[in-house]
Every structure is written in C-alpha cells, then in structure tokens.
Amino acid sequence: MSEWMKLRTADGHDLSAYVSRPAGEPIGALILVQEIFGVNAHIRSVADGYAKDGFVVIAPALFDRFGHGIELKYEGEDAKRAGELWKRLDPDKALLDIAAAYEVAKATGKGIGVVGFCFGGLMSWLTATRGERLKMQPSCCVGYYPGGIGKVAAEEPSCPVMLHIGSADSHIGSDQIDVVRRAHPEVEVFICEGAGHAFNRDADPNAYHAPSAALARERTLAFLKTHVA
C-alpha cells in the first residue's frame, strides 16, 4: 500500500513524502533519499520494492523547497533542470527534510535505516554523521554513488554505513574512495566492477548495470536486516 503524506520540518517547511507500506507487520522502517530527479517513478518503485521486503519506506520530496511535484526524467531539458536544482540543494536543509521523515519512521516503533542515491547517497552519509544534531540516530545508513563524499569523509558516523560505488563512476574518483577508506576502515565500501554512476537506475538504460544493481541490493538488504530488522 502506498500514499503521499505531508510533513513539516523544524524550520516550518511543508513537504510531501511518498510512503510505501508492507502487506503485513513491518520488520523495520527506511528513509529513502532521492537522486537529483525528485521522487519520480523510479524512486517510488525502489520504495515499493523495499516495502515488499517488509519495510515501511518514507521518501521525502527534497525538491519541494523549490516547488511541489517536481519529477524529472534523465535526458533533455529535464536533465538540465536537475543539474540546476542540484546546485540549489542545501545539505543542511535536506537534513531537516530527512529529519521530518525520521519522525514518521519513529512512529513505527521499529529500527530505522537510511538508503540514498546520488545526492541522496551523500545525504545518507551526512545523516549518519550529523543526524544526532537533529535527534536522528538511525540503525544504519546505505549510500549509493555518494558524489562529493570525499569532502566530508573525515566526519564520524554514529552508526554502521555501507557504500556502493561503480568502478567507472565519473563523479567519484578513486581519491574520494581512498579518503573514506583511510578515515573509516570499518565502513563497508563496495566497488561495483563495470558500473558507472547511477548503476541502480533501471529506468535509465544509459546508466543501469544490472549485475551491479542486483548484487548491491542483495548486500544492502542483508545489511538492513542485520541492523534494522
């Protein structure tokens, strides 16, 4: 079962969130953090997939700070607009949006995980390292291709973290990966051979790398069930 709901942040901002629920009693709660294309059909399908695995999934619409209902495709003018909106995203504001979703997740009484993609992957990392300031203490966080993570790698996560990065990711060089590994040898960093950026995005044939997506999801699900369920 899925629905849209309204959230309010600590700074008084109202935003939407897509919520997908399992058929039976949930085993845990997840906050799913979008790419730079909004909570579009692909992100909703990812949420629905984890709901089928038994999680309540809340995907806050980070773009609602710029206008409600923004859902973008991966090419043409939509891709251009996504790039423009990405430049306007403020991680501190995005954390407030995630914190509002976290309050919904807390109401389940279950463990809470955070899974994010692209910008959302970076925000998953920042939820692990900065979430306590906003009364968030997730059970674990997972970041897929978290662009820019090298700049904040020195920050200390408050929970277990798993990262998935494509070996051919043009946005995340080996220098960023090395910084994370040196700073946090306990963080599970998986390099997906033959995959580029956004390899999990099955709605985009230019980015999708099926073997890497399947393996990363298998690892993520096991990680979530270990720490959240």
C-alpha positions in Angstrom: 0.0 0.0 0.0 1.3 3.4 -0.9 0.3 7.0 -0.3 1.6 10.6 -0.3 1.6 12.4 3.0 2.6 15.8 4.2 5.5 16.5 6.6 6.6 19.6 8.4 10.2 20.4 9.2 11.7 22.1 12.2 12.1 25.3 10.2 8.4 25.3 9.3 8.7 24.0 5.7 5.9 21.8 4.5 6.8 19.0 2.1 5.4 15.8 0.6 6.7 12.3 1.2 5.9 9.1 -0.6 5.2 6.3 1.8 5.1 2.6 0.9 4.0 0.0 3.4 4.3 -3.8 3.5 1.3 -6.0 3.4 1.9 -7.3 6.9 3.7 -6.2 10.1 6.8 -4.2 9.2 10.2 -5.5 10.1 11.7 -2.0 10.1 11.5 1.5 8.7 13.5 3.1 5.9 14.0 6.6 4.8 14.7 6.6 1.1 16.6 9.7 -0.2 16.1 10.7 -3.8 18.6 11.4 -6.6 18.5 14.9 -8.2 15.5 13.9 -10.3 12.9 14.1 -7.5 10.7 11.4 -6.0 9.9 10.2 -9.5 8.6 6.8 -10.7 12.0 5.1 -10.3 12.4 6.2 -6.7 8.8 5.2 -5.9 9.5 1.8 -7.5 12.6 1.4 -5.3 10.5 2.3 -2.2 7.8 -0.2 -3.3 10.5 -2.9 -3.6 11.7 -2.4 -0.1 8.1 -2.4 1.2 7.7 -5.8 -0.4 10.7 -6.9 1.7 8.8 -5.9 4.8 9.9 -2.3 5.5 7.8 0.9 5.8 9.5 3.3 3.4 9.3 7.1 3.5 10.8 9.1 0.6 10.8 12.8 1.4 10.5 15.2 -1.6 13.6 17.3 -1.2 12.7 19.4 -4.2 9.5 20.7 -2.5 11.6 23.5 -1.3 11.7 24.8 -4.9 8.2 23.8 -6.0 5.8 20.9 -5.3 5.5 17.9 -7.5 8.9 18.1 -9.3 9.6 14.8 -11.0 12.2 14.7 -13.8 13.4 12.4 -16.5 17.0 11.7 -17.3 17.5 13.5 -20.6 17.0 16.7 -22.4 15.5 19.7 -20.6 14.7 17.6 -17.5 18.3 16.6 -17.1 19.4 20.3 -17.5 16.8 21.3 -14.8 18.0 18.6 -12.5 21.5 20.0 -12.7 20.2 23.4 -11.9 18.2 22.2 -8.9 21.1 20.2 -7.6 23.2 23.4 -7.3 20.4 24.9 -5.2 20.2 21.9 -2.8 21.4 22.8 0.7 22.5 19.7 2.7 21.5 21.3 6.0 18.0 22.0 4.7 17.9 18.5 3.2 18.8 17.1 6.6 15.7 18.9 8.1 13.6 17.2 5.4 15.0 13.8 6.3 14.5 14.5 10.0 10.8 15.1 9.3 10.6 11.7 7.6 12.5 10.2 10.5 9.7 11.3 12.9 7.3 9.3 10.8 9.6 6.3 10.8 9.9 6.5 14.6 6.2 6.1 15.0 6.6 2.5 13.7 8.5 1.6 16.8 11.0 -0.3 14.7 14.6 0.2 13.8 15.3 2.8 11.1 17.7 2.7 8.2 18.5 5.3 5.6 19.2 4.5 1.9 20.1 7.2 -0.6 21.2 7.5 -4.2 23.5 10.1 -5.8 22.8 13.3 -3.8 20.7 11.1 -1.6 23.7 8.8 -1.1 25.7 11.8 0.2 22.7 12.7 2.4 22.6 9.2 3.8 26.3 9.6 4.9 25.5 13.0 6.4 22.6 11.6 8.2 25.0 9.1 9.8 27.5 11.8 10.7 25.3 14.8 11.5 21.9 13.2 12.3 22.4 13.3 16.1 22.2 17.1 16.0 18.6 16.7 14.8 17.7 13.9 17.1 18.3 11.2 14.5 20.0 8.0 15.4 19.5 5.6 12.5 20.4 1.9 13.0 22.4 2.0 9.7 22.9 4.1 6.5 23.5 3.0 2.9 24.8 5.3 0.3 24.8 4.5 -3.4 27.3 6.5 -5.5 27.5 9.4 -3.0 29.1 12.2 -5.0 31.2 14.6 -3.0 31.7 12.2 -0.1 35.5 12.8 -0.1 34.9 16.4 1.2 33.1 15.1 4.3 34.8 11.8 4.8 36.5 12.9 8.0 33.2 13.2 9.7 32.4 10.4 12.2 29.3 8.2 11.5 27.2 7.3 14.5 26.0 4.0 13.0 27.2 1.3 10.6 27.5 2.5 7.0 27.6 0.7 3.7 28.6 2.4 0.4 28.2 1.2 -3.2 30.3 2.9 -6.0 30.8 1.9 -9.6 34.3 1.3 -10.7 33.7 3.5 -13.8 31.9 6.3 -11.9 33.0 9.6 -13.5 31.7 11.6 -10.5 33.5 9.7 -7.7 37.2 9.2 -8.3 39.5 6.7 -6.5 40.8 9.7 -4.5 37.4 10.1 -2.8 37.1 6.4 -2.1 40.6 6.2 -0.7 39.9 9.1 1.7 36.8 7.3 3.0 38.7 4.0 3.5 41.6 5.7 5.3 39.3 7.7 7.6 36.9 4.8 8.2 38.2 1.3 7.7 35.1 0.0 9.4 32.8 1.4 6.7 31.8 -1.3 4.1 32.8 0.2 0.7 31.9 -2.0 -2.3 33.3 -1.2 -5.7 31.0 -2.5 -8.5 33.1 -3.6 -11.4 32.0 -2.3 -14.8 29.4 0.0 -13.3 29.2 3.8 -13.8 27.3 6.4 -11.9 23.6 5.7 -11.2 24.0 2.0 -12.0 20.9 1.1 -9.9 18.6 3.3 -12.1 16.8 0.6 -14.0 14.6 3.2 -15.7 17.6 4.6 -17.4 19.3 2.3 -19.9 22.2 4.6 -20.3 23.1 4.2 -16.6 21.7 0.9 -15.5 24.1 -2.0 -14.8 22.0 -5.0 -13.9 24.6 -7.3 -12.3 25.9 -4.5 -10.0 22.4 -3.4 -9.1 21.4 -6.9 -8.2 24.5 -7.5 -6.1 24.3 -4.1 -4.4 20.7 -4.7 -3.5 21.4 -8.2 -2.1 24.1 -6.7 0.1 22.0 -3.8 1.1 19.1 -6.0 2.1 21.3 -8.2 4.2 22.8 -5.2 5.9 19.4 -3.7 6.6 18.1 -7.0 8.0 21.1 -7.2 10.2 20.9 -3.7 11.7 17.3 -2.6 11.3 15.1 -5.7 11.4 
